């Protein structure tokens, strides 16, 4: 599987071909250059050897011809005892390097010959040889296929003869035997053939050495190309493995679930970013620890399963983090095995259940609220009418002059209690049948100032300082003004009830990507246990409270698609923040 790289416009296969072609082309060009240099050097050496052979054979032939001429002169001077030219030619032709010797006159009459003579018709014409200034040389082959170097030139044994010798009787007799009387009328040609076998063998050896070098160069080039191919394949494989590793790491670290790998000793080896976030630890801190050490328990319920190497799915467990928060998890485990099937560890999949648990709690709360609302709606109508009658009779008795002061006090107390019950019934009706919010654009500064005005007298009675901060003129938001004011009033009244005399309450707001509204007091604070129940209907810590104020606040905030955050510690005050969407369509 290939992973597309949007930052690289060249596909991977085309990149591989281009990567391979550049070094391979350079290597091939270098090999061809070396082969060309070797061929040129070999050709130059062979040509030089050919020239050297021709020069050497030419000198050898001229030396032999001069020796024949000298031998001919000697035989003329010494007479028959000195030998004749035929004998000299025959004895000289016994040398292995001499193919043949053939001497004839310009008329074509043989004078002396020896060796493997070629056909007379194949010899260069006498006229051409005698008219040339230089010896005539050529290469030819005999009947057996051996190469011969032939030189043809004028044979002049009398050229170096002293003039006094020409007057001697022997000389005149020799000329008489030749049938001529003039030196210029007895021109002769000598054809001398020399074998080139030794030179050809040396040349063949040079060619063989060059072919061997060329073969070695070919083998080196082939080996280099093969090594380059292996290197390229290795780099491609390495790159593919790195890409796959990067791809796998990205997939693992992008998983919405936590992933932990443990070894056979149940120690953590690796963990992805989600697992680090769940445990609120760094990878270095997690590596080498066991799962029960991370869970904050001496023995977790998963320990027996992990020790036995058993696979399981969605086992629930609670993790106590270092910051004191308990995270509900569901854990699944799978074995890790090598190619031989041996167990190498396990992979644990951790799914954070906090959001699911919050959704379940919200669903359960909605179910309870719905049931409670149905009950409250039925009860409220049955109670409200008798309450009105009781309040009317209490007021009647209170205005009756015949009653004493104590009776009037009791009558006023009855009216107050009836009013309190009526407020509770009204809250029940509002909670059971919430109206749909009418979202309009409102100025938060106006709503906040009005809310502070409503509770100002109650705050003054307890000498509590009310503050308004972080509000800019024209801080607009989209909400139902009546419902939002009810939220602020309920929060302010709770803060006043929770604050001691001389305390302070701050109402603030900030607009960024979301709307943040908060009420902060310096009261007694709320414990973690109380925070878990504070939005439940009828839960209250006040003696005269109904327990519906914060439940109504949560209901209204949820109607505006917002959320509530509580930050409180016992003895350090409380800050309740309402977070609402900024845009109208979100609200």
Protein Blocks (a to p, Z undefined) as FASTA:
>chain_A
ZZddfkbmbdfklmmmmmmmmmmmmmmmmmmmmmmmmmmmmmmmmmmmmmmmmmmmmmmm
mmmmmmmmmmmmmmmmnommnopfklmmmmmmmpmklmbdcdddfkopafbdcdjdddfk
lpccfklmmmpmbdcddddddfkopacddddddddfklmpcfklmmpmklmmmmmmnopa
bfklmcccddddddfklmmmmmmmmmmmmmmmmmmmmmmmmmmmmmmmmmmmmmmmmmmm
mmmmmmmmmmmmmpcbdcddddfkopafbdcfklmmmnopafklmgopafklmnopabdf
klmmmmnopacehiacddddfkopacdddddddddddfkopafbdcdddddfklmmmmmm
mmmmmmmmmmmmmmmmmmmmmmmmmmmmmmmmmmmmmmpmkbcfklmmmmmmmmmmmmmm
mmmmmmmmmmmmccddddddddfklmmmmmmmmmmmmmmmnopacddehiaehiacdddf
klmmmmmmmmmmmmmmmpcehiacdddddddfbccdddddfbebpafklmmmmmpghiaf
bfkbghlmmmmmmmmmmmnopacdddddehiapaddddddfbfklZZ
